[in-house]
Amino acid sequence: MDAGHSIRDDGLSRAYKTKLRIAQALNELCQATPFARLPIDMIAAQAGVSRSSFYHHFADKNAVVLWLTEQFYANGIDQTGRTLTWFEGHLNTTRGMQRYKTLFLSAAENNEFSAGMPFFARHRVATLKETITQWKHLELTDRLNFQIEALPHAEMVMSNKYESGELNVTLKQFCDLMVSLVPHDLYEALKDPVRRETLRGDFFL
């Protein structure tokens, strides 16, 4: 995670703002052109940066989408049990990703990008285990381990259904649905944040 320049920092660095411009430009371009067909030169021009500046911040356009997802995780579902409740974590992550819905849907159709998605399941598992042991100071039992390993796959399936419009529900209903997917023991372990934070509605520019 880009912890030094997280999405919730009030003072965003120049590098972070440049990354945001590139991500926003890519989202705008995907409204008319499929993600797979967008050249780097076009993305850079739309963002108002040079080609070399693009490559200074990202290895390729897939890295832009991965970075965005990392930010939404870091300030949403990764904070479950730490500073946010299960519902708040999903609300933050989903609300942010909805702002870049065009980009995420277009990128999902690209096989090269989709091949990297298992990273997020591994990250989700690692973060949940870290929250259990380092934030909650609880024993990571076999039962909790099983529930943690299973949850990301269910979340990914339902998130894909929601993003594609297959689930005809409101944002709140979707977040409630995601919370209902959490197995009982895991839910109980992380339902109360260690340190409360006020849920922000403008957490992403």
PyMOL commands that set and color helices and strands:
alter all, ss='L'
color gray80, all
select helices_A, chain A and resi 3-5+14-29+35-37+40-47+51-57+61-74+77-79+86-98+101-108+111-114+118-135+142-163+171-180+184-190
alter helices_A, ss='H'
color red, helices_A
deselect
rebuild
show_as cartoon
